[in-house]
Amino acid sequence: MTTTPPDAPASRLRYQVLGFSAAGAAVVLLIAGLAEGCTAISGGTVRSEAQFLQHVRDTEAAGEGTVLFLGSNPSSVTLGTAGGSASCVDDLGVDGDGVTRDQPSVSWAPGFADGDAGYRAAVDRLREHWSSQGWKVTVAPGTDPVTGRDSGLQAIRTTDDHGIALSLRPGRHTGEGLVVADGGCVRHNGSWDAASWRAE
């Protein structure tokens, strides 16, 4: 019994087509990944001015809610506000006309009775509160803000449903914490007077 050998040129052509298809798909995926990475580096999609101002309000409200939960009046323990950071800049030349970047953040210094014991109790309460919202909580050693050394206390961090990064870490004094609400680097239309924290 004789068998007919496969048509070698046709078989080879089929494998070449499959190879080119796979290579093309890989190139498309690579380009998509690079585009997504550049968007992330550049601060994400461009928000409207109204969307950004709402994000500013959400940032402040998230921090105030945390400070209130810890038993302090936010207006009496506010440390300061900021609108940018060294990493939130147009270093890749990707922002178009009318687009700016800002990174709204607010910090507070709530105090706790019983010194370090009060701070530890606040960390435990806040971690339980954040976890009950379904937010992932990360814990790290807290460092002394003056010396940079391990304080023996914990620092905790989470991200809320609006994408606001919230954190509590040891403050400058015994029994004091540092709460920070960071809205992240955002690209948006219009301009924002970060110096006066004007969100209206």
Protein Blocks (a to p, Z undefined) as FASTA:
>chain_A
ZZddddfklmmmmmmmmmmmmmmmmmmmmmmmmmmmmmmmnnpaaddfklmmmmmmmmmm
mmmmmmmmnopafklmcfbdcfbdfklccfkopacehiacdddddddddddehijmlmmm
mmmmmmmmmmmnopacdddddddfklopaehiacdddddfkopacdddddfbehiacddd
debjaddedjddfknopaZZ
